[in-house]
Amino acid sequence: MADDRRFKGRDEAEQDAFRGQLTAYWNLCAFVRNLIANLPPPGDGHAFALDDEVALRLLRLQQMTKRQFQVLANGLNLIAQLVPKP
């Protein structure tokens, strides 16, 4: 085969490097397959629950973001009022 000749035409260091890459690829495939087999199926009825501390942090971030947008909108309105209209 042409592919076999191309592999055998490489020096031993390149062949070893390719074998290492191929082994890493196979190990990754095996890991992903094992991971998929052990994950719960989608929609299994278990709801994701947030810890109270995490929920409070999320709420705080949402409020901070909302305030930042309000400040930005107020600043843009102020600029629009200061710019002379044609």
Beta strands, then each sheet from edge to edge (+ up, - down):
end
